[in-house]
Amino acid sequence: MRPRTVLAGLMLAAYYTGRATVSDAWRILHFRLRPAARAWLGIPEMPPSTARACIAASRRLYRGLDRITTMLDPARCDRRRRLDQAEADIHSAVWDETAGRAAANRLQRLANDLVLVPVRLAQQRGYLRHWDGDVGVDATSVPVLAKPDSDRSGTASVEITAGWHFSGGSETGTFGYSANLLVAAHSRTGEGAAKGRRAPSYPQLCLGLSLDTPTVRTGENAVTMLKHLAELRLPTGTCAADRAYTGCSPENFQIPVRRLGYRLALDYKAADRGIQGSWQGAVLIDGSLACPHIPNALAQATHGMDDKTFRRRLDDLKPVVAERLPYFLKLKQNADARGTVRLQCPAAGPSPSVNCPR
């Protein structure tokens, strides 16, 4: 059975029954279509009349679906029973090989193309004209019905690529997958908020979806979604992410996201706030490089604060954070082909903002 016939049957099953199951697709294709539709899809003119003919027709549909899913599954195995752990490890390892990643990328592309359909329509109809390109990326758990690996019997889960997803601050994990979601974020400028203006209206659409093993390729999956979104030539603003992405290595998340044109708004642990390090004499403070002569009280104003304390003292901290701005290094040259930017001393130029003793 041709792939388009299988897909048409699944779409009709989802529309009429709410379930995209092969059994419902088989019933609709063979018993509920008009002659013209049957001819267009290549279904026999007469429905099967015997039990043997029904089984043969259903098997043709299953084989057609198998041809489609084989293109997206690099490690075909019997998913109706538990495999021995050693055998399952061989199948799951294929997903990390070159052929496995290529199949996974095809699956990722398919999922994103479906998610981006309403985004393309919203763009064509002008619904996103007020959107500045700000996005939020986050991971959420997708539980599965299958049980996890069993140490007692030495067998693996039926979902060989699933794992444990731990939400922030939770000690109880969820067995399944991690879904990385990219969402259009609402924002309001400080000036507009001060004047009582409402934020521009636009739909907070889902802009990307990635399903993967928890804690695996977290940053790379977010970058893949942003690359697919970049093909629509939409504006790029601020990308806000939590600690799951803050902890990624710069090569896997921060650097490629900046190369795509996004600014980053990252969440830090309490121990990571304040002075975080230095680079060629400049001090790194909450993600920004500053002059080494910045007063310590300003540099360490947020040190040791957790999220709850930071939000409670937000009004007191705003003036302190504003006093930091004259000490931050200024942009001298935008990113080049490698994504490298050049910064300069905040006191340089015809109108220095800091009196530097040097």
Rosetta blueprint (number, residue, H / E / L):
1 M L
2 R L
3 P H
4 R H
5 T H
6 V H
7 L H
8 A H
9 G H
10 L H
11 M H
12 L H
13 A H
14 A H
15 Y H
16 Y H
17 T H
18 G L
19 R L
20 A L
21 T L
22 V H
23 S H
24 D H
25 A H
26 W H
27 R H
28 I H
29 L H
30 H H
31 F H
32 R L
33 L L
34 R L
35 P H
36 A H
37 A H
38 R H
39 A H
40 W H
41 L H
42 G L
43 I L
44 P L
45 E L
46 M L
47 P L
48 P L
49 S L
50 T L
51 A H
52 R H
53 A H
54 C H
55 I H
56 A H
57 A H
58 S H
59 R H
60 R H
61 L H
62 Y H
63 R H
64 G H
65 L H
66 D H
67 R H
68 I H
69 T H
70 T H
71 M L
72 L L
73 D L
74 P L
75 A L
76 R L
77 C L
78 D L
79 R L
80 R L
81 R L
82 R L
83 L L
84 D E
85 Q H
86 A H
87 E H
88 A H
89 D H
90 I H
91 H H
92 S H
93 A H
94 V H
95 W L
96 D L
97 E L
98 T H
99 A H
100 G H
101 R H
102 A H
103 A H
104 A H
105 N H
106 R H
107 L H
108 Q H
109 R H
110 L H
111 A H
112 N H
113 D H
114 L H
115 V H
116 L H
117 V H
118 P H
119 V H
120 R H
121 L H
122 A H
123 Q H
124 Q H
125 R L
126 G L
127 Y L
128 L L
129 R L
130 H L
131 W L
132 D L
133 G L
134 D L
135 V E
136 G E
137 V E
138 D E
139 A E
140 T E
141 S E
142 V E
143 P E
144 V L
145 L L
146 A L
147 K L
148 P L
149 D L
150 S E
151 D L
152 R L
153 S L
154 G L
155 T E
156 A L
157 S L
158 V L
159 E L
160 I L
161 T L
162 A L
163 G E
164 W E
165 H E
166 F L
167 S L
168 G L
169 G L
170 S L
171 E L
172 T L
173 G L
174 T E
175 F E
176 G E
177 Y E
178 S E
179 A E
180 N E
181 L E
182 L E
183 V E
184 A E
185 A L
186 H L
187 S L
188 R L
189 T L
190 G H
191 E H
192 G H
193 A H
194 A H
195 K L
196 G L
197 R L
198 R L
199 A L
200 P L
201 S L
202 Y L
203 P L
204 Q L
205 L L
206 C E
207 L E
208 G E
209 L E
210 S E
211 L E
212 D E
213 T L
214 P L
215 T L
216 V L
217 R L
218 T H
219 G H
220 E H
221 N H
222 A H
223 V H
224 T H
225 M H
226 L H
227 K H
228 H H
229 L H
230 A H
231 E L
232 L L
233 R L
234 L L
235 P L
236 T L
237 G L
238 T E
239 C E
240 A E
241 A E
242 D L
243 R H
244 A H
245 Y H
246 T H
247 G L
248 C L
249 S L
250 P L
251 E L
252 N L
253 F L
254 Q H
255 I H
256 P H
257 V H
258 R H
259 R H
260 L L
261 G L
262 Y L
263 R E
264 L E
265 A E
266 L E
267 D L
268 Y L
269 K L
270 A H
271 A H
272 D H
273 R L
274 G L
275 I E
276 Q E
277 G E
278 S E
279 W E
280 Q L
281 G L
282 A E
283 V E
284 L E
285 I E
286 D L
287 G L
288 S E
289 L E
290 A E
291 C L
292 P L
293 H L
294 I L
295 P L
296 N H
297 A H
298 L H
299 A H
300 Q L
301 A L
302 T L
303 H L
304 G L
305 M L
306 D L
307 D H
308 K H
309 T H
310 F H
311 R H
312 R H
313 R L
314 L H
315 D H
316 D H
317 L H
318 K H
319 P H
320 V H
321 V H
322 A H
323 E H
324 R H
325 L H
326 P H
327 Y H
328 F E
329 L L
330 K E
331 L E
332 K E
333 Q E
334 N L
335 A L
336 D L
337 A L
338 R L
339 G L
340 T L
341 V L
342 R E
343 L E
344 Q E
345 C L
346 P L
347 A L
348 A L
349 G L
350 P L
351 S L
352 P L
353 S L
354 V L
355 N L
356 C L
357 P L
358 R L
